Amino acid sequence: MKALHLIRPLVSIVPEVEKPNHKIPFREKILWTTCALLIYMVCSNLPLYGVQRARTSDPFYWMRVILASNRGTLMELGVSPLVTTGMVLQLLQGSKVLDVNLNNKEDRVLFMAAQKVVGLLVTIAEAAAYVASGMYGDVSAIGLGNAILIVAQLFFAGLIVLMLDEMLQRGYGLGSGISLFIASHVSETIVWKAFSPTTINAGRGTEFEGACLAFFHLLFVRGNKLQAIGEALLRQNLPNLTNLAATLLIFVLCIYMQGWRVNLTVKMQRQRGMERPYPIKLFYTSNMPI
């Protein structure tokens, strides 16, 4: 008996998005993708109920961009349960620790169900760990009822992300939900850092948080224009034009280097003398090491 067969009793209760029974038009795919993105954006801005205001800095601040998460909202966990589950099960399947024959329909269905079950379990485990660690306040202060409610909110948010990702991968949308949510979160962060209208006083007078708005504001209010340009380029503790230019440069370089490939010559065993190139991308591992 395969370990994968232990999932069989749960297949009937695991939520599933059915494959479309007809070819989805491109416009309809755009519509479904937009709807999925809007649902994610709404959840990213809905605060969790029952939490206390954080008094410490965010320990996961630098990871939130690649995990598409937002502190104190329904998207607190982001896509981390999906990424963790997918990588672990793919490694177990690839190393033959988990015996899966993807050419077999039953094994394929069970493997997909296993990904969902493990993903939901990881979501519950991460949510419970966040609450127990005091991320939303001490458990004795927020109360056991609120603690359970927070875990439930994060669980259902994780279930929504799981279903949206499966919907897109089933062919209703474009690409995968994980890539879409991460890309939208990164884009939102860049746009906000560039054009944020929030004003801050850091001891140098009132400034705009957004780098572009701050540039024009400093040119207008500073008498020394060269000093204003230098401040907009290199100001500390707030987004500046150098940060924005470096981000755009790295973005362009990544797009350019995505096309770099190394061609390996592969010889066919069944057909002697026949060779063909097998291209391997320079960014084959993408952001998996991170």
N, C-alpha and C positions, 0 to 999 in steps of 0.2 A: 504493500500500500504506500503510495506516494504521500509525502507531507502535504502536498498541495490539495489532496483530497479531503483534508480536514476542513477546508473552507466550504465544501459542497453544501452542508446544511444551511449556510448563511447566504448562499447565492440568491435564494428567493426573497430575502428581506433587504438585501443591499440595493439602494436606489441606483437606477440605471437610466441612461439616455439612449433611446432606441436609434438605430441608424436610419437615416432618411430613406424612404422607399422610392425616391425619385431624385434626379439630379437637381441640386439646389442652384438656382440662378445666381450670378455674381452679385447682383444688386441685393438679393435676399441675404447672401452671406455678409455683405457689408452691414446690413441692418442688424443681423444677429450679433455680429462682432461689436457693433456700436452699443447695442443693448447690454451685452456682457460687460463692456467697459464702463458704461454708466452705472450699472449695479455695483461694480467694484468701487468706483469713485464715491458713490453714495455711502457705501459701507466704510470707506476710508475716512469719512468725515462724521460718522455717527458715533458719539462718545459712548463708552461702556457705562451701564447703570450700576451704581453701588460702589464705585471706586472713590478713593480719597485723592486729593490733589497731590501730585508727586513733589516731594521736598528735596530730592536729589537729582543729579544729572542722569540722563538716559544711558545705561550701560551698553545698549545695543545701537547707539546712534549711528555709528559708521557701518553697521550691517543692514540697516533698514532699507537702504537704496537697493541692494541686490536681493533683498527678501520681499520687496514691495509691501512693507508693513508701515503702520502709522501708530505711534504710541497713544494709548488711551482710547483707541477706537475699536470697532468690530474687527478691523484688519490688523489688530495687534500682532498676530502670528504671520500674516501675509501668506506667502507661498512656501514657507519653510517646511510644513508637514508634507506637502506634495513633493518638494525637491528631495527631502530626506528619504521618504518612502521609495520614490522612484530610483534613486541612486543605490540604496541598499539592496532592493529586490533585483535590480538589473545586475549588480555585482554578484549576488548569490546565484542568479540564473546563468550568468556568463561563466562563472567558475565551477559550474555543475554541482554546487552545494545543494541547490534547489533543482530537482529533476523536472524540467519543463520542456515539452515538445511543442513549440509554437505552431508547427504544421498540423497538430491535432486540435480540432475545434474545441473539444471539452477542456483540454489543458489551457488553451488560450482564454476561454471564458473564466476558468478558475483562477488563472494568473491575474486577469484584470480585476476580478472580485477580490483577490488577495491584496492587490494594490489599494483598493478602496478601504478594505477593513483595516489594514495596517495604517493607512493614512489617517483614518478616523481615530484609531487608538493613539497614534502619535500626537494628534491634535489634543485629545483629552489629557495625555501625559504632559505636553508642553503647557497647556492652560493651567493644570493643577500645579505644576512647578512654578509658573509665574505667580500664582496666587499665594502659594506657600512661602515663596521667597520674600514676600512683602512688597512686590512690585506695585500693588495698588493700595498699600497700607497694611498695617499689621492685622492678621486674621482676627485677633481678639477685639480690635477696634472696629473693623467693618462688619463683624458678625458672621456666624457660620452660614446663615441664609444668603447674605450678599455674596459670600465666597462661592457658594454653590451656583448662584445665579450668574456670576461672572464666568465661571467655567462653562456653564450652559450657553451663554452668549457666544463665547469664543468657539465652542463646538459647532453651533449652528452656522456661524460665519465660515468656519472651515469647511462645513458641508456644502455651503453655497459656492465657495471657490472650487471645490472638487467637481460639483455638477457643471459649473460654467466651463471649466477646463475640458471636461469630457464632452460637453456640447460642441465646443469649437473643434475638438479633435475628431469627432464623429462625422464632420463634414458640413455642419451647419454654418460654420464661420471660417475665418482665415487664420491659419497657423494654430499655435497652442495658447491656452490661457496663461500659462506661466510666463511665456515670452511677452505676451501682450500686457500683462499686469506690471511686469518689471519695467518694460519700455515706457508705459504710461507714467509710472511713478518717477522714473528718472527724468522724463520730459517735464513733468509737473514741477519737480525740484529745480531744474535748470531755469524754467520760465519764471518761477517765483523768485529765485535768487537774482535774476536779471531785472525784473520789473516790479518787484514788491513795493507797494506804496506805503508800507509801514514806516513810521518815523521813529528814530532812536537817537537818544542823546548819550554819546559815549565820552563826554568831556570836551569834545571839539565843536559843540553846537549841535543843533538839530540836523540829522542826516536821514536820507532815505535808505532803507535796507537794500533795495534793488540796485545792482551795480550800474545799470544804464541810467536809471532815474537819478541816482546819486551823482553821476558824471555831469549831467546838465544842471542839476541843482547847485553843485559846487562851482561850476563855471559862472553861474548867475550871482551867487552870494559872496564869493571870494574876490577880493580886490586883486590879488596876485594870481593871474590866470595859469602861469606855469606851475605854481604850487598847487593850484586846484586840480590840474591834470595829473600831477604826481600823486596827489592824495587819492584821486579816483582810481589810479592804476595800482597803488600799493597800500591802501589803507588796511589797518590790522583789525581783526575780530569781526569784520563785516565783509560781505562779498565785494570783490573789486573787479575791475576790467581784466586784470591779469588772470584771475581765476577763470573768468568766462572765456577768454581767448585760449587758455590752456585746455579747457574742456572741449571747445570746438576743434582744436588741433588734434587732440587724441581721438575724437570721434571720426574725423576725416581719415586719420592714419589707420584706424581699425577697419574702416570700410575698404580702404585701399589694400591693406594687408590680408583681408579676407580672400582676396583673389590669388594670393601666393600659394602655389602648390608644388609638391615634389612628386615627380612621376617615377614610379617603380615599375620595372618590366616584369610582368607575370607570364610564366610559361605554362601552357596548357598540357596536362598530363595525358589526357585522352587523345589529343591531336598533336602529335609530335611536330616540332618545328614552328608551331603557331605561338606567337607572342602578342601581348597587348599591354598598353600602359595602364597602370592603376594609380590615379592621382590621390595624394594625401594632402589635405589642407595644412598649412602652417599652424592655423588656429584650430587644429582638430579637437583638442580638449576644451576649447572655448573657455568659459569661466568656471568649469567644474573644480579646478584646484582651489579657487577662492571659496 
